[in-house]
Amino acid sequence: MINTHETNPTHPTAPARLSLRVRRDNPFHHLWENNGTWWVHFTEHLPDFTKHRVRRSLGTKDPAEAIRRRDALFTAAARAA
C-alpha cells in the first residue's frame, strides 16, 4: 500500500527516521482531505540533520478508512525502527 522505508531523494543512502506526534484528542492529526481524497503527512529526520516532509494519498474518500490506513502506516514504521 504505502512504502514507509524510502530514502530521501536528496540523500539516497541516508536512512530516514519518522517524527510523529500522537494526539488522542484529534483523530485526524496527520490527515487532511483534498478534493474528497484523504492524505497523510509527516516528517522524516535524516542523520545529516536535514528533514524530508512526506505527503501521501491514502486512496480513500472514507474518513474512518483514512484513519485506519494512517494508523497502519505508522504502526509499520514503528516496527521497522
PyMOL Python script that loads the backbone (N, CA, C, O; Angstrom):
from pymol import cmd

cmd.read_pdbstr("""\
ATOM      1  N   MET A   1       0.831  -1.190   0.000  1.00  0.00           N
ATOM      2  CA  MET A   1       0.000   0.000   0.000  1.00  0.00           C
ATOM      3  C   MET A   1       0.872   1.250   0.000  1.00  0.00           C
ATOM      4  O   MET A   1       0.926   1.954  -1.008  1.00  0.00           O
ATOM      5  N   ILE A   2       1.553   1.543   1.100  1.00  0.00           N
ATOM      6  CA  ILE A   2       2.369   2.747   1.193  1.00  0.00           C
ATOM      7  C   ILE A   2       3.771   2.348   1.624  1.00  0.00           C
ATOM      8  O   ILE A   2       3.933   1.642   2.620  1.00  0.00           O
ATOM      9  N   ASN A   3       4.770   2.781   0.901  1.00  0.00           N
ATOM     10  CA  ASN A   3       6.151   2.469   1.231  1.00  0.00           C
ATOM     11  C   ASN A   3       6.657   3.458   2.271  1.00  0.00           C
ATOM     12  O   ASN A   3       6.773   4.651   1.991  1.00  0.00           O
ATOM     13  N   THR A   4       6.957   2.966   3.471  1.00  0.00           N
ATOM     14  CA  THR A   4       7.446   3.848   4.531  1.00  0.00           C
ATOM     15  C   THR A   4       8.957   3.811   4.656  1.00  0.00           C
ATOM     16  O   THR A   4       9.534   4.580   5.424  1.00  0.00           O
ATOM     17  N   HIS A   5       9.604   2.924   3.908  1.00  0.00           N
ATOM     18  CA  HIS A   5      11.048   2.755   4.023  1.00  0.00           C
ATOM     19  C   HIS A   5      11.750   3.269   2.787  1.00  0.00           C
ATOM     20  O   HIS A   5      12.495   2.532   2.141  1.00  0.00           O
ATOM     21  N   GLU A   6      11.527   4.485   2.461  1.00  0.00           N
ATOM     22  CA  GLU A   6      12.221   5.035   1.314  1.00  0.00           C
ATOM     23  C   GLU A   6      13.307   5.979   1.787  1.00  0.00           C
ATOM     24  O   GLU A   6      13.262   6.492   2.905  1.00  0.00           O
ATOM     25  N   THR A   7      14.266   6.196   0.937  1.00  0.00           N
ATOM     26  CA  THR A   7      15.326   7.126   1.283  1.00  0.00           C
ATOM     27  C   THR A   7      14.961   8.496   0.756  1.00  0.00           C
ATOM     28  O   THR A   7      14.133   8.640  -0.144  1.00  0.00           O
ATOM     29  N   ASN A   8      15.584   9.477   1.325  1.00  0.00           N
ATOM     30  CA  ASN A   8      15.365  10.847   0.895  1.00  0.00           C
ATOM     31  C   ASN A   8      15.966  11.023  -0.485  1.00  0.00           C
ATOM     32  O   ASN A   8      17.110  10.621  -0.696  1.00  0.00           O
ATOM     33  N   PRO A   9      15.239  11.612  -1.448  1.00  0.00           N
ATOM     34  CA  PRO A   9      15.785  11.778  -2.796  1.00  0.00           C
ATOM     35  C   PRO A   9      17.057  12.619  -2.832  1.00  0.00           C
ATOM     36  O   PRO A   9      17.876  12.456  -3.736  1.00  0.00           O
ATOM     37  N   THR A  10      17.234  13.511  -1.868  1.00  0.00           N
ATOM     38  CA  THR A  10      18.440  14.325  -1.830  1.00  0.00           C
ATOM     39  C   THR A  10      19.610  13.554  -1.234  1.00  0.00           C
ATOM     40  O   THR A  10      20.768  13.823  -1.554  1.00  0.00           O
ATOM     41  N   HIS A  11      19.301  12.596  -0.368  1.00  0.00           N
ATOM     42  CA  HIS A  11      20.314  11.784   0.311  1.00  0.00           C
ATOM     43  C   HIS A  11      19.942  10.312   0.151  1.00  0.00           C
ATOM     44  O   HIS A  11      19.442   9.709   1.100  1.00  0.00           O
ATOM     45  N   PRO A  12      20.171   9.712  -1.028  1.00  0.00           N
ATOM     46  CA  PRO A  12      19.653   8.374  -1.303  1.00  0.00           C
ATOM     47  C   PRO A  12      20.179   7.267  -0.398  1.00  0.00           C
ATOM     48  O   PRO A  12      19.561   6.204  -0.342  1.00  0.00           O
ATOM     49  N   THR A  13      21.282   7.460   0.310  1.00  0.00           N
ATOM     50  CA  THR A  13      21.795   6.389   1.162  1.00  0.00           C
ATOM     51  C   THR A  13      21.487   6.594   2.635  1.00  0.00           C
ATOM     52  O   THR A  13      21.746   5.704   3.445  1.00  0.00           O
ATOM     53  N   ALA A  14      20.946   7.729   2.995  1.00  0.00           N
ATOM     54  CA  ALA A  14      20.686   8.025   4.407  1.00  0.00           C
ATOM     55  C   ALA A  14      19.356   7.424   4.841  1.00  0.00           C
ATOM     56  O   ALA A  14      18.328   7.697   4.222  1.00  0.00           O
ATOM     57  N   PRO A  15      19.358   6.605   5.905  1.00  0.00           N
ATOM     58  CA  PRO A  15      18.080   6.083   6.402  1.00  0.00           C
ATOM     59  C   PRO A  15      17.286   7.194   7.079  1.00  0.00           C
ATOM     60  O   PRO A  15      17.856   8.073   7.726  1.00  0.00           O
ATOM     61  N   ALA A  16      15.982   7.147   6.925  1.00  0.00           N
ATOM     62  CA  ALA A  16      15.122   8.184   7.494  1.00  0.00           C
ATOM     63  C   ALA A  16      14.555   7.722   8.828  1.00  0.00           C
ATOM     64  O   ALA A  16      14.387   6.525   9.059  1.00  0.00           O
ATOM     65  N   ARG A  17      14.264   8.673   9.699  1.00  0.00           N
ATOM     66  CA  ARG A  17      13.622   8.423  10.982  1.00  0.00           C
ATOM     67  C   ARG A  17      12.369   9.286  11.024  1.00  0.00           C
ATOM     68  O   ARG A  17      12.435  10.496  10.805  1.00  0.00           O
ATOM     69  N   LEU A  18      11.237   8.672  11.303  1.00  0.00           N
ATOM     70  CA  LEU A  18       9.985   9.414  11.336  1.00  0.00           C
ATOM     71  C   LEU A  18       9.865  10.245  12.601  1.00  0.00           C
ATOM     72  O   LEU A  18      10.334   9.856  13.671  1.00  0.00           O
ATOM     73  N   SER A  19       9.230  11.390  12.456  1.00  0.00           N
ATOM     74  CA  SER A  19       8.901  12.225  13.601  1.00  0.00           C
ATOM     75  C   SER A  19       7.381  12.304  13.681  1.00  0.00           C
ATOM     76  O   SER A  19       6.747  12.968  12.862  1.00  0.00           O
ATOM     77  N   LEU A  20       6.797  11.626  14.670  1.00  0.00           N
ATOM     78  CA  LEU A  20       5.349  11.546  14.780  1.00  0.00           C
ATOM     79  C   LEU A  20       4.893  12.071  16.126  1.00  0.00           C
ATOM     80  O   LEU A  20       5.509  11.801  17.157  1.00  0.00           O
ATOM     81  N   ARG A  21       3.820  12.814  16.102  1.00  0.00           N
ATOM     82  CA  ARG A  21       3.168  13.252  17.330  1.00  0.00           C
ATOM     83  C   ARG A  21       1.798  12.600  17.369  1.00  0.00           C
ATOM     84  O   ARG A  21       1.033  12.686  16.408  1.00  0.00           O
ATOM     85  N   VAL A  22       1.499  11.962  18.457  1.00  0.00           N
ATOM     86  CA  VAL A  22       0.205  11.303  18.609  1.00  0.00           C
ATOM     87  C   VAL A  22      -0.691  12.216  19.426  1.00  0.00           C
ATOM     88  O   VAL A  22      -0.361  12.592  20.551  1.00  0.00           O
ATOM     89  N   ARG A  23      -1.828  12.566  18.846  1.00  0.00           N
ATOM     90  CA  ARG A  23      -2.784  13.445  19.525  1.00  0.00           C
ATOM     91  C   ARG A  23      -4.097  12.686  19.680  1.00  0.00           C
ATOM     92  O   ARG A  23      -4.884  12.590  18.738  1.00  0.00           O
ATOM     93  N   ARG A  24      -4.321  12.159  20.849  1.00  0.00           N
ATOM     94  CA  ARG A  24      -5.539  11.373  21.077  1.00  0.00           C
ATOM     95  C   ARG A  24      -6.798  12.245  21.014  1.00  0.00           C
ATOM     96  O   ARG A  24      -7.886  11.742  20.735  1.00  0.00           O
ATOM     97  N   ASP A  25      -6.656  13.533  21.269  1.00  0.00           N
ATOM     98  CA  ASP A  25      -7.811  14.424  21.230  1.00  0.00           C
ATOM     99  C   ASP A  25      -8.161  14.850  19.807  1.00  0.00           C
ATOM    100  O   ASP A  25      -9.187  15.498  19.599  1.00  0.00           O
ATOM    101  N   ASN A  26      -7.338  14.501  18.830  1.00  0.00           N
ATOM    102  CA  ASN A  26      -7.594  14.859  17.436  1.00  0.00           C
ATOM    103  C   ASN A  26      -7.363  13.636  16.555  1.00  0.00           C
ATOM    104  O   ASN A  26      -6.232  13.389  16.136  1.00  0.00           O
ATOM    105  N   PRO A  27      -8.412  12.863  16.264  1.00  0.00           N
ATOM    106  CA  PRO A  27      -8.233  11.638  15.475  1.00  0.00           C
ATOM    107  C   PRO A  27      -7.775  11.897  14.041  1.00  0.00           C
ATOM    108  O   PRO A  27      -7.357  10.964  13.355  1.00  0.00           O
ATOM    109  N   PHE A  28      -7.844  13.136  13.581  1.00  0.00           N
ATOM    110  CA  PHE A  28      -7.436  13.451  12.209  1.00  0.00           C
ATOM    111  C   PHE A  28      -6.040  14.069  12.134  1.00  0.00           C
ATOM    112  O   PHE A  28      -5.648  14.601  11.095  1.00  0.00           O
ATOM    113  N   HIS A  29      -5.289  13.996  13.238  1.00  0.00           N
ATOM    114  CA  HIS A  29      -3.925  14.524  13.222  1.00  0.00           C
ATOM    115  C   HIS A  29      -3.114  13.780  12.162  1.00  0.00           C
ATOM    116  O   HIS A  29      -3.216  12.558  12.053  1.00  0.00           O
ATOM    117  N   HIS A  30      -2.323  14.490  11.394  1.00  0.00           N
ATOM    118  CA  HIS A  30      -1.532  13.984  10.271  1.00  0.00           C
ATOM    119  C   HIS A  30      -2.380  13.717   9.027  1.00  0.00           C
ATOM    120  O   HIS A  30      -1.853  13.227   8.028  1.00  0.00           O
ATOM    121  N   LEU A  31      -3.672  14.025   9.060  1.00  0.00           N
ATOM    122  CA  LEU A  31      -4.547  13.769   7.913  1.00  0.00           C
ATOM    123  C   LEU A  31      -5.134  15.069   7.393  1.00  0.00           C
ATOM    124  O   LEU A  31      -5.376  16.005   8.155  1.00  0.00           O
ATOM    125  N   TRP A  32      -5.359  15.117   6.087  1.00  0.00           N
ATOM    126  CA  TRP A  32      -6.150  16.199   5.524  1.00  0.00           C
ATOM    127  C   TRP A  32      -6.856  15.691   4.279  1.00  0.00           C
ATOM    128  O   TRP A  32      -6.424  14.733   3.639  1.00  0.00           O
ATOM    129  N   GLU A  33      -7.957  16.362   3.954  1.00  0.00           N
ATOM    130  CA  GLU A  33      -8.782  15.983   2.813  1.00  0.00           C
ATOM    131  C   GLU A  33      -8.553  16.982   1.685  1.00  0.00           C
ATOM    132  O   GLU A  33      -8.586  18.195   1.894  1.00  0.00           O
ATOM    133  N   ASN A  34      -8.322  16.456   0.498  1.00  0.00           N
ATOM    134  CA  ASN A  34      -8.120  17.298  -0.676  1.00  0.00           C
ATOM    135  C   ASN A  34      -9.007  16.770  -1.800  1.00  0.00           C
ATOM    136  O   ASN A  34      -8.778  15.676  -2.316  1.00  0.00           O
ATOM    137  N   ASN A  35     -10.013  17.546  -2.174  1.00  0.00           N
ATOM    138  CA  ASN A  35     -10.962  17.139  -3.217  1.00  0.00           C
ATOM    139  C   ASN A  35     -11.600  15.786  -2.930  1.00  0.00           C
ATOM    140  O   ASN A  35     -11.823  14.997  -3.848  1.00  0.00           O
ATOM    141  N   GLY A  36     -11.891  15.515  -1.672  1.00  0.00           N
ATOM    142  CA  GLY A  36     -12.581  14.290  -1.297  1.00  0.00           C
ATOM    143  C   GLY A  36     -11.669  13.121  -0.973  1.00  0.00           C
ATOM    144  O   GLY A  36     -12.136  12.124  -0.423  1.00  0.00           O
ATOM    145  N   THR A  37     -10.391  13.209  -1.292  1.00  0.00           N
ATOM    146  CA  THR A  37      -9.446  12.125  -1.012  1.00  0.00           C
ATOM    147  C   THR A  37      -8.623  12.483   0.214  1.00  0.00           C
ATOM    148  O   THR A  37      -8.171  13.620   0.358  1.00  0.00           O
ATOM    149  N   TRP A  38      -8.427  11.507   1.101  1.00  0.00           N
ATOM    150  CA  TRP A  38      -7.660  11.730   2.324  1.00  0.00           C
ATOM    151  C   TRP A  38      -6.181  11.493   2.085  1.00  0.00           C
ATOM    152  O   TRP A  38      -5.792  10.569   1.371  1.00  0.00           O
ATOM    153  N   TRP A  39      -5.365  12.342   2.691  1.00  0.00           N
ATOM    154  CA  TRP A  39      -3.907  12.299   2.584  1.00  0.00           C
ATOM    155  C   TRP A  39      -3.304  12.259   3.977  1.00  0.00           C
ATOM    156  O   TRP A  39      -3.927  12.698   4.944  1.00  0.00           O
ATOM    157  N   VAL A  40      -2.093  11.733   4.078  1.00  0.00           N
ATOM    158  CA  VAL A  40      -1.335  11.725   5.324  1.00  0.00           C
ATOM    159  C   VAL A  40      -0.064  12.539   5.108  1.00  0.00           C
ATOM    160  O   VAL A  40       0.494  12.553   4.010  1.00  0.00           O
ATOM    161  N   HIS A  41       0.384  13.206   6.144  1.00  0.00           N
ATOM    162  CA  HIS A  41       1.647  13.947   6.057  1.00  0.00           C
ATOM    163  C   HIS A  41       2.429  13.754   7.347  1.00  0.00           C
ATOM    164  O   HIS A  41       1.857  13.684   8.435  1.00  0.00           O
ATOM    165  N   PHE A  42       3.739  13.671   7.208  1.00  0.00           N
ATOM    166  CA  PHE A  42       4.630  13.509   8.351  1.00  0.00           C
ATOM    167  C   PHE A  42       6.028  13.938   7.936  1.00  0.00           C
ATOM    168  O   PHE A  42       6.272  14.237   6.767  1.00  0.00           O
ATOM    169  N   THR A  43       6.944  13.968   8.896  1.00  0.00           N
ATOM    170  CA  THR A  43       8.310  14.419   8.643  1.00  0.00           C
ATOM    171  C   THR A  43       9.293  13.306   8.961  1.00  0.00           C
ATOM    172  O   THR A  43       9.193  12.657  10.002  1.00  0.00           O
ATOM    173  N   GLU A  44      10.242  13.089   8.062  1.00  0.00           N
ATOM    174  CA  GLU A  44      11.345  12.157   8.289  1.00  0.00           C
ATOM    175  C   GLU A  44      12.582  12.981   8.635  1.00  0.00           C
ATOM    176  O   GLU A  44      12.905  13.945   7.939  1.00  0.00           O
ATOM    177  N   HIS A  45      13.268  12.605   9.702  1.00  0.00           N
ATOM    178  CA  HIS A  45      14.513  13.272  10.087  1.00  0.00           C
ATOM    179  C   HIS A  45      15.679  12.397   9.663  1.00  0.00           C
ATOM    180  O   HIS A  45      15.693  11.197   9.939  1.00  0.00           O
ATOM    181  N   LEU A  46      16.653  12.991   8.996  1.00  0.00           N
ATOM    182  CA  LEU A  46      17.794  12.260   8.462  1.00  0.00           C
ATOM    183  C   LEU A  46      19.024  12.444   9.339  1.00  0.00           C
ATOM    184  O   LEU A  46      19.122  13.424  10.077  1.00  0.00           O
ATOM    185  N   PRO A  47      19.966  11.501   9.259  1.00  0.00           N
ATOM    186  CA  PRO A  47      21.167  11.575  10.108  1.00  0.00           C
ATOM    187  C   PRO A  47      21.997  12.836   9.897  1.00  0.00           C
ATOM    188  O   PRO A  47      22.744  13.237  10.790  1.00  0.00           O
ATOM    189  N   ASP A  48      21.879  13.467   8.735  1.00  0.00           N
ATOM    190  CA  ASP A  48      22.666  14.686   8.487  1.00  0.00           C
ATOM    191  C   ASP A  48      21.939  15.941   8.978  1.00  0.00           C
ATOM    192  O   ASP A  48      22.277  17.056   8.580  1.00  0.00           O
ATOM    193  N   PHE A  49      20.942  15.751   9.844  1.00  0.00           N
ATOM    194  CA  PHE A  49      20.182  16.835  10.478  1.00  0.00           C
ATOM    195  C   PHE A  49      19.304  17.616   9.504  1.00  0.00           C
ATOM    196  O   PHE A  49      18.911  18.745   9.796  1.00  0.00           O
ATOM    197  N   THR A  50      18.998  17.031   8.362  1.00  0.00           N
ATOM    198  CA  THR A  50      18.006  17.614   7.467  1.00  0.00           C
ATOM    199  C   THR A  50      16.697  16.865   7.681  1.00  0.00           C
ATOM    200  O   THR A  50      16.665  15.831   8.348  1.00  0.00           O
ATOM    201  N   LYS A  51      15.636  17.386   7.119  1.00  0.00           N
ATOM    202  CA  LYS A  51      14.356  16.704   7.226  1.00  0.00           C
ATOM    203  C   LYS A  51      13.670  16.667   5.874  1.00  0.00           C
ATOM    204  O   LYS A  51      13.936  17.484   4.992  1.00  0.00           O
ATOM    205  N   HIS A  52      12.792  15.709   5.739  1.00  0.00           N
ATOM    206  CA  HIS A  52      12.075  15.485   4.491  1.00  0.00           C
ATOM    207  C   HIS A  52      10.593  15.386   4.826  1.00  0.00           C
ATOM    208  O   HIS A  52      10.177  14.493   5.563  1.00  0.00           O
ATOM    209  N   ARG A  53       9.800  16.304   4.285  1.00  0.00           N
ATOM    210  CA  ARG A  53       8.364  16.289   4.532  1.00  0.00           C
ATOM    211  C   ARG A  53       7.704  15.349   3.537  1.00  0.00           C
ATOM    212  O   ARG A  53       7.907  15.470   2.329  1.00  0.00           O
ATOM    213  N   VAL A  54       6.920  14.420   4.045  1.00  0.00           N
ATOM    214  CA  VAL A  54       6.293  13.387   3.224  1.00  0.00           C
ATOM    215  C   VAL A  54       4.791  13.614   3.201  1.00  0.00           C
ATOM    216  O   VAL A  54       4.168  13.847   4.237  1.00  0.00           O
ATOM    217  N   ARG A  55       4.226  13.544   2.023  1.00  0.00           N
ATOM    218  CA  ARG A  55       2.783  13.607   1.837  1.00  0.00           C
ATOM    219  C   ARG A  55       2.388  12.469   0.920  1.00  0.00           C
ATOM    220  O   ARG A  55       2.956  12.310  -0.161  1.00  0.00           O
ATOM    221  N   ARG A  56       1.402  11.665   1.355  1.00  0.00           N
ATOM    222  CA  ARG A  56       0.967  10.514   0.580  1.00  0.00           C
ATOM    223  C   ARG A  56      -0.552  10.452   0.544  1.00  0.00           C
ATOM    224  O   ARG A  56      -1.220  10.704   1.546  1.00  0.00           O
ATOM    225  N   SER A  57      -1.084  10.116  -0.609  1.00  0.00           N
ATOM    226  CA  SER A  57      -2.510   9.863  -0.712  1.00  0.00           C
ATOM    227  C   SER A  57      -2.816   8.535  -0.035  1.00  0.00           C
ATOM    228  O   SER A  57      -2.082   7.561  -0.202  1.00  0.00           O
ATOM    229  N   LEU A  58      -3.893   8.500   0.722  1.00  0.00           N
ATOM    230  CA  LEU A  58      -4.338   7.254   1.332  1.00  0.00           C
ATOM    231  C   LEU A  58      -5.325   6.526   0.433  1.00  0.00           C
ATOM    232  O   LEU A  58      -5.763   5.422   0.755  1.00  0.00           O
ATOM    233  N   GLY A  59      -5.672   7.131  -0.679  1.00  0.00           N
ATOM    234  CA  GLY A  59      -6.500   6.466  -1.684  1.00  0.00           C
ATOM    235  C   GLY A  59      -7.904   6.125  -1.228  1.00  0.00           C
ATOM    236  O   GLY A  59      -8.480   5.134  -1.676  1.00  0.00           O
ATOM    237  N   THR A  60      -8.457   6.933  -0.344  1.00  0.00           N
ATOM    238  CA  THR A  60      -9.814   6.674   0.122  1.00  0.00           C
ATOM    239  C   THR A  60     -10.551   7.991   0.332  1.00  0.00           C
ATOM    240  O   THR A  60      -9.946   9.030   0.597  1.00  0.00           O
ATOM    241  N   LYS A  61     -11.857   7.919   0.206  1.00  0.00           N
ATOM    242  CA  LYS A  61     -12.705   9.073   0.487  1.00  0.00           C
ATOM    243  C   LYS A  61     -13.395   8.926   1.846  1.00  0.00           C
ATOM    244  O   LYS A  61     -14.071   9.844   2.310  1.00  0.00           O
ATOM    245  N   ASP A  62     -13.217   7.771   2.471  1.00  0.00           N
ATOM    246  CA  ASP A  62     -13.850   7.462   3.752  1.00  0.00           C
ATOM    247  C   ASP A  62     -12.934   7.882   4.907  1.00  0.00           C
ATOM    248  O   ASP A  62     -11.823   7.365   5.023  1.00  0.00           O
ATOM    249  N   PRO A  63     -13.380   8.807   5.760  1.00  0.00           N
ATOM    250  CA  PRO A  63     -12.520   9.270   6.853  1.00  0.00           C
ATOM    251  C   PRO A  63     -12.119   8.154   7.826  1.00  0.00           C
ATOM    252  O   PRO A  63     -10.984   8.139   8.302  1.00  0.00           O
ATOM    253  N   ALA A  64     -13.018   7.234   8.124  1.00  0.00           N
ATOM    254  CA  ALA A  64     -12.677   6.135   9.041  1.00  0.00           C
ATOM    255  C   ALA A  64     -11.604   5.239   8.430  1.00  0.00           C
ATOM    256  O   ALA A  64     -10.697   4.793   9.133  1.00  0.00           O
ATOM    257  N   GLU A  65     -11.697   4.974   7.139  1.00  0.00           N
ATOM    258  CA  GLU A  65     -10.681   4.171   6.452  1.00  0.00           C
ATOM    259  C   GLU A  65      -9.352   4.922   6.398  1.00  0.00           C
ATOM    260  O   GLU A  65      -8.293   4.306   6.510  1.00  0.00           O
ATOM    261  N   ALA A  66      -9.394   6.228   6.232  1.00  0.00           N
ATOM    262  CA  ALA A  66      -8.163   7.032   6.224  1.00  0.00           C
ATOM    263  C   ALA A  66      -7.449   6.922   7.571  1.00  0.00           C
ATOM    264  O   ALA A  66      -6.225   6.801   7.616  1.00  0.00           O
ATOM    265  N   ILE A  67      -8.201   6.964   8.655  1.00  0.00           N
ATOM    266  CA  ILE A  67      -7.609   6.820   9.988  1.00  0.00           C
ATOM    267  C   ILE A  67      -6.975   5.443  10.133  1.00  0.00           C
ATOM    268  O   ILE A  67      -5.865   5.326  10.653  1.00  0.00           O
ATOM    269  N   ARG A  68      -7.668   4.395   9.679  1.00  0.00           N
ATOM    270  CA  ARG A  68      -7.112   3.036   9.758  1.00  0.00           C
ATOM    271  C   ARG A  68      -5.828   2.915   8.948  1.00  0.00           C
ATOM    272  O   ARG A  68      -4.855   2.319   9.409  1.00  0.00           O
ATOM    273  N   ARG A  69      -5.821   3.479   7.738  1.00  0.00           N
ATOM    274  CA  ARG A  69      -4.630   3.394   6.889  1.00  0.00           C
ATOM    275  C   ARG A  69      -3.465   4.197   7.465  1.00  0.00           C
ATOM    276  O   ARG A  69      -2.316   3.759   7.400  1.00  0.00           O
ATOM    277  N   ARG A  70      -3.755   5.366   8.026  1.00  0.00           N
ATOM    278  CA  ARG A  70      -2.701   6.156   8.682  1.00  0.00           C
ATOM    279  C   ARG A  70      -2.117   5.389   9.857  1.00  0.00           C
ATOM    280  O   ARG A  70      -0.898   5.323  10.018  1.00  0.00           O
ATOM    281  N   ASP A  71      -2.987   4.807  10.680  1.00  0.00           N
ATOM    282  CA  ASP A  71      -2.515   4.055  11.842  1.00  0.00           C
ATOM    283  C   ASP A  71      -1.686   2.847  11.421  1.00  0.00           C
ATOM    284  O   ASP A  71      -0.678   2.538  12.057  1.00  0.00           O
ATOM    285  N   ALA A  72      -2.099   2.162  10.359  1.00  0.00           N
ATOM    286  CA  ALA A  72      -1.335   1.011   9.858  1.00  0.00           C
ATOM    287  C   ALA A  72       0.027   1.456   9.344  1.00  0.00           C
ATOM    288  O   ALA A  72       1.030   0.778   9.569  1.00  0.00           O
ATOM    289  N   LEU A  73       0.068   2.576   8.664  1.00  0.00           N
ATOM    290  CA  LEU A  73       1.333   3.116   8.157  1.00  0.00           C
ATOM    291  C   LEU A  73       2.282   3.431   9.309  1.00  0.00           C
ATOM    292  O   LEU A  73       3.455   3.061   9.263  1.00  0.00           O
ATOM    293  N   PHE A  74       1.787   4.105  10.333  1.00  0.00           N
ATOM    294  CA  PHE A  74       2.633   4.483  11.462  1.00  0.00           C
ATOM    295  C   PHE A  74       3.033   3.268  12.299  1.00  0.00           C
ATOM    296  O   PHE A  74       4.146   3.225  12.823  1.00  0.00           O
ATOM    297  N   THR A  75       2.149   2.285  12.431  1.00  0.00           N
ATOM    298  CA  THR A  75       2.491   1.059  13.159  1.00  0.00           C
ATOM    299  C   THR A  75       3.609   0.312  12.450  1.00  0.00           C
ATOM    300  O   THR A  75       4.548  -0.163  13.089  1.00  0.00           O
ATOM    301  N   ALA A  76       3.510   0.207  11.132  1.00  0.00           N
ATOM    302  CA  ALA A  76       4.559  -0.465  10.356  1.00  0.00           C
ATOM    303  C   ALA A  76       5.880   0.283  10.471  1.00  0.00           C
ATOM    304  O   ALA A  76       6.937  -0.341  10.573  1.00  0.00           O
ATOM    305  N   ALA A  77       5.833   1.589  10.455  1.00  0.00           N
ATOM    306  CA  ALA A  77       7.053   2.388  10.566  1.00  0.00           C
ATOM    307  C   ALA A  77       7.687   2.229  11.946  1.00  0.00           C
ATOM    308  O   ALA A  77       8.911   2.170  12.062  1.00  0.00           O
ATOM    309  N   ALA A  78       6.864   2.159  12.991  1.00  0.00           N
ATOM    310  CA  ALA A  78       7.392   1.995  14.349  1.00  0.00           C
ATOM    311  C   ALA A  78       8.049   0.630  14.519  1.00  0.00           C
ATOM    312  O   ALA A  78       9.069   0.511  15.199  1.00  0.00           O
ATOM    313  N   ARG A  79       7.473  -0.396  13.908  1.00  0.00           N
ATOM    314  CA  ARG A  79       8.060  -1.741  13.996  1.00  0.00           C
ATOM    315  C   ARG A  79       9.389  -1.818  13.257  1.00  0.00           C
ATOM    316  O   ARG A  79      10.291  -2.550  13.665  1.00  0.00           O
ATOM    317  N   ALA A  80       9.506  -1.071  12.182  1.00  0.00           N
ATOM    318  CA  ALA A  80      10.729  -1.103  11.373  1.00  0.00           C
ATOM    319  C   ALA A  80      11.865  -0.335  12.041  1.00  0.00           C
ATOM    320  O   ALA A  80      13.035  -0.564  11.738  1.00  0.00           O
ATOM    321  N   ALA A  81      11.522   0.565  12.940  1.00  0.00           N
ATOM    322  CA  ALA A  81      12.548   1.415  13.571  1.00  0.00           C
ATOM    323  C   ALA A  81      13.366   0.675  14.598  1.00  0.00           C
ATOM    324  O   ALA A  81      14.263   1.257  15.209  1.00  0.00           O
TER     325      ALA A  81
END
""", "prot")
cmd.dss("prot")
cmd.show_as("cartoon", "prot")
cmd.util.cbc("prot")
cmd.orient("prot")
